[in-house]
Amino acid sequence: MCFLEIFKDWGGHIFSICGIIGGIFMYYRHDKKIKKQEHLLNELKIKQIRKTEEQELQAKVECNIIHEKNGSRRIRFYNSGQADARNVRVEIVNESTLEGVYLCEAWGPYDLITSHNGYREEGMLLCEGHTDTLQLRIIWDDDFGKGRSILQSPQL
């Protein structure tokens, strides 16, 4: 009977204390989860900002073949990046196996191809039985780095 009397007198207080302790425990547990999520979100935002900053420093030089009449082609080297491309060089990778393709002039080097609408064009003539693709390595310098390159194989 002694236990029952203690429980009647102190039971409400004991349950209140347990509720307060449980509430404090849940608050700290929830706070820890929130802080972990905030940390992950901050890391992702920082990565995204760094990636955007890197993209602002990068040029992206590519090429397209423009078909004209009677086997005449123009190749357009353009910069689709956000930074200017400097010292642009063009190497023809498959030059030794090219057949029926005559380049009008030596391509490059170009001092500058500006971002947004900057381009250079070169001409070529094709004879019957010409090679189907042209393999080019385009090398340039920009604010992100020197000697950046891309390998492209446009269809003739």
Residue pairs with C-beta under 8 A, 6 or more apart in sequence:
54 144
55 81
55 82
56 82
56 83
57 82
57 83
57 142
57 143
57 144
58 81
58 82
58 83
58 142
58 143
58 144
58 148
59 79
59 81
59 82
59 83
59 84
59 85
59 113
59 115
59 140
59 142
59 144
59 148
60 79
60 80
60 81
60 150
61 77
61 78
61 79
61 81
61 85
61 88
61 113
61 138
61 140
61 150
62 77
62 78
62 80
62 138
62 150
62 152
63 75
63 76
63 77
63 78
63 136
63 138
63 152
63 154
64 75
64 76
64 78
64 154
65 73
65 74
65 75
65 76
65 134
65 154
65 155
65 156
66 73
66 74
66 75
66 76
66 121
67 73
68 74
71 125
71 126
71 127
71 130
72 123
72 124
72 125
72 126
73 123
73 124
73 125
73 126
73 156
74 121
74 122
74 123
74 124
75 107
75 121
75 122
75 123
75 124
75 134
75 154
76 119
76 120
76 121
77 88
77 90
77 107
77 108
77 110
77 113
77 119
77 120
77 121
77 122
77 138
78 113
78 118
78 119
79 85
79 113
79 114
79 115
79 116
79 118
79 119
81 115
81 142
82 115
83 115
83 142
83 143
83 144
84 112
84 113
84 114
84 115
84 118
84 142
84 143
85 112
85 113
85 114
85 115
85 118
85 140
85 141
85 142
86 111
86 112
86 140
86 141
86 142
87 109
87 110
87 111
87 140
87 141
88 108
88 109
88 110
88 111
88 112
88 113
88 120
88 138
88 139
88 140
89 108
89 109
89 138
89 139
89 140
90 107
90 108
90 109
90 136
90 137
90 138
90 139
91 136
91 137
91 138
91 139
92 98
92 107
92 134
92 135
92 136
93 135
93 136
93 137
93 151
94 131
94 133
94 134
94 135
97 131
98 131
98 134
99 129
99 130
99 131
100 126
100 127
100 128
100 129
100 130
100 131
101 124
101 125
101 126
101 127
101 130
101 131
101 134
101 156
102 124
102 125
102 126
102 127
103 122
103 123
103 124
104 122
104 123
104 124
104 125
105 122
105 123
107 122
108 120
110 120
112 118
113 119
113 120
113 140
126 156
130 156
131 156
132 155
132 156
133 153
133 154
133 155
133 156
134 153
134 154
134 156
135 151
135 152
135 153
136 151
136 152
136 153
136 154
137 149
137 150
137 151
138 149
138 150
138 152
139 147
139 148
139 149
140 148
140 149
141 147
141 148
142 148
